[in-house]
Amino acid sequence: MNKRKLTSRQQRFAEQYIVDLNAKRAAIRAGYSPKTAHSAGPRLLADVDVAAAIEKTKKVRAAEAGVDAAWVLAQAVQVYQRCVQEVRPVLHPKTRKQLQDGDGNSIFRFNAAGANAALTLIGKHVEVGAFEERLAVSGNLSVAERIMAGRARVRMAGITHSRSALPGEAPLASQRH
């Protein structure tokens, strides 16, 4: 890659961008005009050399802070555990007695939104892969063979189509006269 030296304003932009990850405000703090900062910020982010400087600065900052994927995962687990441990009874506003549901079971409250957010973050973690979509392909058929087999099943089922048969293909059942 052909790296060029950044201008002083570009370097200041890269340093300022990691403060709040807001391109417009970083451009203004780096000395760009507030009137054009809304376009200068995204343009600077698209610049390969500026983007590389930002990434380098982010990595240094994360290393200094000791933040990595394992740390984020551990913190998310702690947040989840705190959210579900803080189970409080639901009290009647006037009598302050614990409320019960229709079956006579006591009603409790906990931070469900916080617990769900933490679980989502944990589930998206690369090693956990809870939300990873997987496609299992079995058999030894190629894609073309699978398409041909699917078309044959459609013909056998008598499903009609409006398209014409492809060259070298028998007419579909709906097109036979």
C-alpha positions, 0 to 999 in steps of 0.5 A: 500500500502506498501510504502518504503522510497525513496533513496536520489537520488530517492527523488532528481529525484522526485523533479527534475522531476517536474521542466520540466517533462523530465525524462532523464534530471531529472535523470541527475540532480539527480545524475544518469549517463548521459549515463544511464539516458535515461533508468533510468528516465523511470524506476524511473517513473514506480516505484510506490513509486517514482511516488507517491512522484512526484504526491504529489509534483505536488499537493502541487505545484499546491495548492501553485500556486492556479492552479486547473481546474477552474483556467485553464478553466478561463485562457483558456476563457481569451485567447480565448477572447483575440484572437478573440478581436484582429481583425485587417484589412488586408492591401495591402502591398504597398498601405496600403488600406484595402483588400476586398474579391470578394464580396466587404466585408472587410477582417480581420485577427485574431489569429485563431490558438490561438482561436482554441487551447483555444476552444479545451482546454475549450471543453475538460474540464470535466464540459463542455464535448464538445468533450465527445463521448456519446453512447445512448442505448435504448430498453430492449434487452441484447447484445446477443439478439441484436446480434441475431436480427442483424443476423436475419436482415442479413439473411432477407437481403440476405447478404452472409457470408463465416463463418459457422453457429454457433451450434444451428443456422440455416444455413445462406441464402448463405449456403443453397443449 
